[in-house]
């Protein structure tokens, strides 16, 4: 008897799901950064918003999220370490 390989169990399907989860984490992190700044009453310029929205590096977004908690100006997100 031949085993049926269902698409959702296929390695390619799992890869597609993982890429979707990764994209979701990136989008969540972008939104979180901007939301933190908004909650803190810090104005966000279009340049800052575009730069945050353009990033797809989860590590960098995490750094920016941590900086957003302490920043007094939105541009401080991008200050060199």
SVG drawing of the C-alpha trace seen along z (x, -y; Angstrom):
<svg xmlns="http://www.w3.org/2000/svg" viewBox="-3 -65 31 67">
<polyline fill="none" stroke="black" stroke-width="0.4" points="0.0,0.0 1.3,-3.4 1.3,-6.2 -0.5,-9.3 1.7,-12.4 -0.6,-15.3 0.6,-18.7 0.3,-20.3 2.8,-17.7 5.2,-18.2 8.5,-20.0 7.8,-22.7 4.5,-23.5 6.2,-23.7 8.8,-26.1 6.0,-28.3 4.3,-28.3 7.6,-29.2 8.2,-32.1 4.7,-33.3 5.3,-33.1 8.6,-35.0 6.9,-37.7 4.2,-38.0 6.9,-38.4 8.5,-41.2 5.2,-43.0 4.3,-42.6 7.7,-44.0 7.4,-47.0 3.9,-47.8 5.1,-47.4 7.9,-49.9 5.6,-52.6 2.9,-51.8 5.4,-52.2 6.4,-55.6 2.8,-56.6 1.9,-55.5 4.8,-57.5 3.6,-60.6 6.7,-60.7 5.9,-62.1 6.9,-59.8 8.0,-61.5 7.3,-59.9 11.0,-59.3 11.1,-57.3 7.9,-55.4 9.3,-54.5 12.6,-53.3 10.9,-51.1 8.5,-49.7 11.4,-49.1 13.3,-46.9 13.0,-43.1 15.8,-42.3 14.2,-40.9 17.4,-41.5 17.5,-45.2 13.8,-45.6 14.3,-44.1 17.0,-46.7 14.8,-49.5 11.9,-48.3 14.2,-48.3 15.3,-51.8 11.7,-53.0 11.0,-52.2 13.7,-54.8 13.8,-57.2 12.9,-60.9 12.9,-61.4 11.9,-58.9 15.3,-59.5 17.1,-58.0 16.0,-54.5 18.7,-54.7 21.5,-56.1 24.8,-54.2 25.6,-51.9"/>
</svg>
